[in-house]
């Protein structure tokens, strides 16, 4: 059994602790948080115990880092230097230099460093990759009502990075150009954002993220020579119109439509199972440091293009800074 400690007793820390506590291959060795009361509350809920940081490291084989993004580097780095395997929530770190340093440290020590891009472990990702291996155009929308949770970073690192990592994986081609615009509305960081990414192979992706919407919407649409595919991540439903799967579409000669959905697949549970398999069995790490760094690099590039676009809009009188 893998002894796993959780660092961070916020919203995601609680969920991670619950998954570890229910795992068939791991035991929850403790909860650490800068606020001991929060750690104690989650420990009581999961049948574990609150721990100090050094105590957590001493009693664990691996650590889940689910603290705010600005401390990912410090906590994950300390765990790796202590010889502990690490599952770090997205983004892998706050800067590219930090992300690269964590990857190098894990490789040097021969330790597993997995990044928590949860969509990569979803049934939806597997289904999209199987049906749309050569997308030409991708459109992603991920919006939600405002919550204080996550506002320590921009909506790009909070929400958009989920779809960004998935798009980078599905396209698997170097980024050629990025256009982006966004703005802070209810927090100190960008709360709405849109990015248009052009890839070297000709694919184009449009990604929209907002955390000030009236309702939650998480959708992805993909076009290719093979057909049209749409995924509703909230409803967990996929529809594909192509030529190989499903039922004939009236009025579209040769077209077939397939609709499928999922009710029993838990992506976070699959993420933890994959982490345990990598540590205990030596299985390849699906979302490794390189993948996490790639997603962070794209997110930071989008942020930079967004700041440039906003500066032009200010100079042109479209928006005010007051």
Number of C-alpha atoms within 10 A of each C-alpha: 11 18 17 28 33 33 30 24 28 18 12 15 23 22 16 24 30 18 21 25 19 13 17 12 15 20 19 27 28 29 33 28 21 13 11 14 12 18 26 20 16 23 24 13 13 19 13 20 19 24 22 16 19 12 15 23 25 14 15 21 21 30 27 27 30 28 22 19 22 15 14 24 21 13 21 27 21 16 25 25 16 15 18 23 27 27 26 27 23 26 25 34 26 19 17 16 11 17 24 17 16 26 22 14 17 23 14 11 14 12 19 26 30 29 27 25 28 21 18 21 22 20 17 22 18 12 14 20 15 9 17 21 13 17 25 18 17 22 18 23 20 22 23 16 12 18 11 9 12 16 19 15 20 24 28 29 23 20 23 24 22 20 25 25 23 18 22 19 17 17 24 14 14 11 17 13 14 19 18 22 21 25 20 13 12 15 16 12 16 24 25 22 23 21 24 18 22 19 19 13 14 13 19 22 23 21 23 24 27 26 26 17 15 10 10 16 17 18 20 20 21 20 18 16 10 17 18 18 23 20 24 17 19 11 13 17 16 21 17 24 21 23 16 16 14 16 14 17 14 10 7 8 9 11 17 18 19 17 15 13 16 14 8 7 13 13 18 19 20 17 24 23 18 20 27 26 15 19 19 12 10 11 13 13 17 16 22 18 24 18 19 27 25 18 26 25 15 19 20 16 16 24 23 16 18 22 17 14 16 20 15 13 14 12 11 10 9 10 13 10 6 3
